Amino acid sequence: MTASDLQQKESADASRGRRDGRLPMVRARLSARTRSPLRIRRGLRARRPQAGGLLLGLVIGFILVLVLIPDDGHAPTTLPPAASAANTPAGTGTSLPPAVGTIPVPPTSVGSLATALDAEWAGYSDQSTCADWAGGDGISSVRLSASQIAWFFSDSYLGPATPSAGFSHSSGLVHNSVVIQTVSGHSSGFATLTGGGLCNYPGGPTALVGPPQAPGGWDVRYWVEDGIRIGDTVIKFYNGYRLGNAPYIPTGTVLATFPVSQLSSADGQPSSAVATPQLFRLPSYVPPGNKSPIVWGAAVLRVGKMVYVYGTQTPDSMVPDRQLYLARVPASQLTTFAAWRFYAGSGRWRASQRAATPLQPPGSSLSVSSGFSVVQAGQSYWLIQANPIAGSPDIDAYPATSLWGPFDQAAGIVLYRDPGIGLDQAHDFRLMYEARVEPAVSTSRELVISYNVNSIGITTGCIPMSWFTNTVTLPRFIVVPLAMLGGASGGRGAAVTAGPSDYPQVVQHDPGQWFDEWDYSDGCPPVPGVTGVQARPQASAVRLSWHDAGLGVAYRVYVRAPGAAGYVLKTTVSYVLSTTTRRISVTLSGLQPGRYRVRVVPVNLRQSSGHPAQVTFTVPAG
């Protein structure tokens, strides 16, 4: 998200139409620009936005009374039957054809809970400091108590951030974090936990899970997957990926265990700013004919005393149709890999991971996201995910008669279509990914589903959308009546509720300066040349000006002094983010009398350059 040496977090498929898994998070780079000075804070503090900031404080207090959570803190796994399997999912959603298209729009209305959930993260981001989460993806929740929820994230911006300046002044990026929400009366406090190093601390911020504690070395990053609370411990899955752009190369899975007491003690003081989970590395296995291993934890479901863990494997191709796998293990032995059993087809379970068999039959066109959920409704199990076609605005659900599928694509339904998503200028090149059920705020009648939003829009200077607004990396929520999945008569006409589609229209302010990064092999449009350079010399100085080459372009100014053989970099004009600036100007001082030559070179965020322009001038004697 920030720092020029951090890698982009794009789709697992880097061109239009490719199926996505985890989508762009990292494009802004702090070291490529001058950071604004930030007050040093090594701790964190619980953010308590005022009345205008969060509605959730009012809503969540009421919801907490309604949410039905077992003693282990996970959502109910055996839900009240809503209908027979024969009626699922008749009349309750938009049917999906065997391919991918989804045409009719399911009924949707604006709801108070979804609106409040959207608003709480927007409010926290808007008021964030260098010690706070300010935006991120991969969201998933685990309830700690009646008044606390742990919200886990993958790539996470640290504050500050604003709706109009995005993360252009962010104090850093970590590849995973957790935010502890504490409800007190009608307000919510938020405390961000990382691996440490916040607020310009030497060495920079670090993730909760990563090197050197996690395996793989410094060229591996860990993104969070699903998890569960078992007794007094929260267990989360983290999958490792090689640094670099798409296609992302998975390296394996680690389990991270967090004592509930450690997470719940986050009270905003510096001593509680760091979490130190215990890590368990799962043995890696690469199926024959592939180059990447099965990674586990995309979805987790507890049924009785057993935990079912879904895994995915990405074929070695630029269009990765992920294969779906399943393992089960007694809840009390989740971190003991020897206790795991792997689905081997035809109702068989085997002790060896090598016996694991894809759940979908050969020839199935159903591809899964890198993150999804499986829930039971009535007599069916439903795989819920954001449609893995990059740019799709849909959240879909596919039924199966058993936990091990196969999930029926032909019987799938559209649960929700976000009108703000689309890979075009009208939608700010926004896309969604990794929709998950959030058990911590769901009830026996309604599922709360989160999803991630990002943008592949870039400016002429290859500046990402995230430098202009923080709304592109904030989680979004919908509320789905469970009856829609159960097929009962009560499901007919039931509407999904969502927050308002209030994404800011950034591109429309200057559409000629915005592009789709997937249209370019290196992710950036060609850098325009500089024109119209003028020099106004005076005693010991010169004022230079030239036409703005494009939104987000920076300029290096080289000077060849009188009698010198070559040019020397004199100054750099930072990335120009104004949509109204038409001419750029800079004053060079401390010049001796004589004839000078100046070269102005335009550069983008990746330091690629365009055609330079030159001007010659004479500094008069003082």
Rosetta blueprint (number, residue, H / E / L):
1 M L
2 T L
3 A L
4 S L
5 D L
6 L L
7 Q L
8 Q L
9 K L
10 E L
11 S L
12 A L
13 D L
14 A L
15 S L
16 R L
17 G L
18 R L
19 R E
20 D L
21 G L
22 R L
23 L L
24 P L
25 M L
26 V L
27 R L
28 A L
29 R L
30 L H
31 S H
32 A H
33 R L
34 T L
35 R L
36 S L
37 P L
38 L L
39 R L
40 I L
41 R L
42 R L
43 G L
44 L L
45 R L
46 A L
47 R E
48 R L
49 P L
50 Q L
51 A L
52 G L
53 G L
54 L L
55 L L
56 L H
57 G H
58 L H
59 V H
60 I H
61 G H
62 F H
63 I H
64 L H
65 V H
66 L H
67 V L
68 L L
69 I L
70 P L
71 D L
72 D L
73 G L
74 H L
75 A L
76 P L
77 T L
78 T L
79 L L
80 P L
81 P L
82 A L
83 A L
84 S L
85 A H
86 A H
87 N H
88 T L
89 P L
90 A L
91 G L
92 T L
93 G L
94 T E
95 S E
96 L L
97 P L
98 P L
99 A L
100 V L
101 G L
102 T L
103 I L
104 P L
105 V L
106 P L
107 P L
108 T E
109 S E
110 V E
111 G L
112 S H
113 L H
114 A H
115 T H
116 A H
117 L H
118 D H
119 A H
120 E H
121 W H
122 A H
123 G H
124 Y H
125 S H
126 D H
127 Q L
128 S L
129 T L
130 C L
131 A L
132 D L
133 W E
134 A E
135 G E
136 G E
137 D L
138 G L
139 I L
140 S E
141 S E
142 V E
143 R E
144 L E
145 S E
146 A L
147 S L
148 Q E
149 I E
150 A E
151 W E
152 F E
153 F E
154 S L
155 D L
156 S E
157 Y E
158 L E
159 G L
160 P L
161 A L
162 T E
163 P L
164 S L
165 A L
166 G E
167 F L
168 S L
169 H L
170 S L
171 S L
172 G E
173 L E
174 V E
175 H L
176 N L
177 S E
178 V E
179 V E
180 I E
181 Q E
182 T E
183 V E
184 S E
185 G L
186 H L
187 S E
188 S E
189 G E
190 F E
191 A E
192 T E
193 L E
194 T E
195 G L
196 G E
197 G L
198 L L
199 C L
200 N L
201 Y L
202 P L
203 G L
204 G L
205 P L
206 T E
207 A L
208 L L
209 V L
210 G L
211 P L
212 P L
213 Q L
214 A L
215 P L
216 G L
217 G L
218 W L
219 D L
220 V E
221 R E
222 Y E
223 W E
224 V E
225 E E
226 D E
227 G E
228 I E
229 R E
230 I E
231 G L
232 D L
233 T E
234 V E
235 I E
236 K E
237 F E
238 Y E
239 N E
240 G E
241 Y E
242 R E
243 L L
244 G L
245 N L
246 A L
247 P L
248 Y L
249 I L
250 P E
251 T E
252 G E
253 T E
254 V E
255 L E
256 A E
257 T E
258 F E
259 P E
260 V H
261 S H
262 Q H
263 L H
264 S H
265 S L
266 A L
267 D L
268 G L
269 Q L
270 P H
271 S H
272 S H
273 A L
274 V E
275 A L
276 T L
277 P L
278 Q E
279 L E
280 F E
281 R E
282 L L
283 P L
284 S L
285 Y L
286 V L
287 P L
288 P L
289 G L
290 N L
291 K L
292 S L
293 P L
294 I L
295 V E
296 W E
297 G E
298 A E
299 A E
300 V E
301 L E
302 R E
303 V E
304 G L
305 K L
306 M E
307 V E
308 Y E
309 V E
310 Y E
311 G E
312 T E
313 Q E
314 T L
315 P L
316 D L
317 S L
318 M L
319 V L
320 P L
321 D L
322 R L
323 Q E
324 L E
325 Y E
326 L E
327 A E
328 R E
329 V E
330 P E
331 A H
332 S H
333 Q H
334 L L
335 T L
336 T L
337 F H
338 A H
339 A H
340 W L
341 R E
342 F E
343 Y E
344 A L
345 G L
346 S L
347 G L
348 R L
349 W E
350 R E
351 A L
352 S L
353 Q H
354 R H
355 A H
356 A L
357 T L
358 P L
359 L L
360 Q L
361 P L
362 P L
363 G L
364 S L
365 S L
366 L L
367 S L
368 V L
369 S L
370 S L
371 G L
372 F L
373 S E
374 V E
375 V E
376 Q E
377 A E
378 G L
379 Q L
380 S E
381 Y E
382 W E
383 L E
384 I E
385 Q E
386 A E
387 N L
388 P L
389 I E
390 A L
391 G L
392 S L
393 P L
394 D E
395 I E
396 D E
397 A E
398 Y E
399 P E
400 A E
401 T L
402 S L
403 L L
404 W L
405 G L
406 P L
407 F L
408 D L
409 Q L
410 A L
411 A L
412 G L
413 I E
414 V E
415 L E
416 Y E
417 R E
418 D L
419 P L
420 G L
421 I L
422 G E
423 L L
424 D L
425 Q H
426 A H
427 H H
428 D L
429 F L
430 R E
431 L E
432 M E
433 Y E
434 E E
435 A E
436 R E
437 V E
438 E L
439 P L
440 A L
441 V L
442 S L
443 T L
444 S L
445 R L
446 E E
447 L E
448 V E
449 I E
450 S E
451 Y E
452 N E
453 V E
454 N E
455 S E
456 I L
457 G E
458 I E
459 T E
460 T L
461 G L
462 C L
463 I L
464 P E
465 M H
466 S H
467 W H
468 F L
469 T L
470 N H
471 T H
472 V H
473 T H
474 L L
475 P L
476 R E
477 F E
478 I E
479 V E
480 V E
481 P E
482 L L
483 A H
484 M H
485 L H
486 G H
487 G L
488 A L
489 S H
490 G H
491 G H
492 R L
493 G L
494 A L
495 A L
496 V E
497 T E
498 A E
499 G L
500 P L
501 S L
502 D L
503 Y L
504 P L
505 Q L
506 V L
507 V H
508 Q H
509 H H
510 D L
511 P H
512 G H
513 Q H
514 W E
515 F E
516 D E
517 E H
518 W H
519 D H
520 Y L
521 S L
522 D L
523 G L
524 C L
525 P L
526 P L
527 V L
528 P L
529 G L
530 V L
531 T L
532 G L
533 V L
534 Q E
535 A E
536 R E
537 P E
538 Q E
539 A L
540 S L
541 A E
542 V E
543 R E
544 L E
545 S E
546 W E
547 H E
548 D L
549 A L
550 G L
551 L L
552 G L
553 V L
554 A E
555 Y E
556 R E
557 V E
558 Y E
559 V E
560 R E
561 A L
562 P L
563 G L
564 A L
565 A L
566 G L
567 Y L
568 V E
569 L E
570 K E
571 T E
572 T E
573 V E
574 S L
575 Y L
576 V L
577 L L
578 S L
579 T L
580 T L
581 T L
582 R L
583 R E
584 I E
585 S E
586 V E
587 T E
588 L E
589 S E
590 G L
591 L L
592 Q L
593 P L
594 G E
595 R E
596 Y E
597 R E
598 V E
599 R E
600 V E
601 V E
602 P E
603 V E
604 N L
605 L L
606 R L
607 Q L
608 S L
609 S E
610 G L
611 H L
612 P L
613 A E
614 Q E
615 V E
616 T E
617 F E
618 T E
619 V E
620 P L
621 A L
622 G L
